[in-house]
Amino acid sequence: MGDPAEGPVTAVRVEWTGARFRLHLVRGAGGMSVVDGGAKPGDAMSALLGLGVPAEEAEHCVREVEPGYRA
């Protein structure tokens, strides 16, 4: 059996820490992980896309903390 912190991303929450974005990921196997999302909204978007999150969902997640952001 694989590590529950691995596998496809099924839910995301993006958090701005004041200096960097933090990506809270829920994985298909029920695991959770937190990864660095970079210092800019575009960095967070790229990180989400690299994790397999569809573009529309990734943009929505980033806009939750950066309302004016457009990919």
C-alpha positions as CSV (number, residue, x, y, z in Angstrom):
1,M,0.0,0.0,0.0
2,G,1.3,3.5,-0.9
3,D,1.9,6.5,1.3
4,P,-1.5,8.3,1.9
5,A,0.3,11.6,1.4
6,E,0.9,10.5,-2.3
7,G,-1.6,10.0,-5.0
8,P,-3.9,12.4,-7.0
9,V,-4.9,15.7,-5.4
10,T,-8.6,15.7,-4.7
11,A,-8.9,19.0,-2.8
12,V,-6.8,22.1,-2.3
13,R,-6.7,25.1,0.0
14,V,-4.3,27.9,-0.7
15,E,-3.1,30.0,2.2
16,W,-1.1,33.3,2.1
17,T,1.3,33.4,5.0
18,G,2.4,37.0,4.5
19,A,5.5,36.1,2.5
20,R,4.7,32.9,0.7
21,F,1.7,30.8,-0.5
22,R,1.1,27.5,1.3
23,L,-0.8,24.7,-0.5
24,H,-2.8,22.3,1.7
25,L,-3.5,19.2,-0.4
26,V,-5.9,16.3,0.2
27,R,-4.8,13.2,-1.7
28,G,-7.0,10.4,-3.2
29,A,-5.7,7.9,-0.6
30,G,-7.0,10.1,2.2
31,G,-3.6,11.6,3.1
32,M,-2.9,15.3,3.5
33,S,0.2,17.3,2.8
34,V,1.3,20.9,2.9
35,V,3.7,22.2,0.3
36,D,5.3,25.5,-0.6
37,G,3.5,27.5,-3.3
38,G,6.0,30.2,-3.9
39,A,6.0,33.9,-3.3
40,K,3.7,35.1,-6.2
41,P,0.3,34.0,-7.3
42,G,1.8,32.7,-10.6
43,D,4.1,30.5,-8.5
44,A,1.2,29.0,-6.7
45,M,-0.7,28.5,-9.9
46,S,2.4,26.8,-11.5
47,A,2.8,24.6,-8.4
48,L,-0.9,23.5,-8.5
49,L,-0.7,22.7,-12.3
50,G,2.5,20.7,-11.6
51,L,0.6,18.7,-9.1
52,G,-2.1,17.8,-11.6
53,V,-4.8,20.2,-10.5
54,P,-6.9,21.3,-13.6
55,A,-6.2,24.9,-14.6
56,E,-9.7,26.2,-13.9
57,E,-9.6,24.8,-10.4
58,A,-6.1,26.0,-9.7
59,E,-7.0,29.6,-10.8
60,H,-10.1,29.4,-8.6
61,C,-8.0,28.3,-5.6
62,V,-5.5,31.1,-6.0
63,R,-8.3,33.7,-6.5
64,E,-9.6,32.7,-3.0
65,V,-6.6,34.5,-1.5
66,E,-5.8,36.9,-4.4
67,P,-9.2,38.1,-5.6
68,G,-7.8,40.0,-8.6
69,Y,-5.6,37.2,-9.9
70,R,-6.2,36.0,-13.5
71,A,-4.0,33.3,-15.0
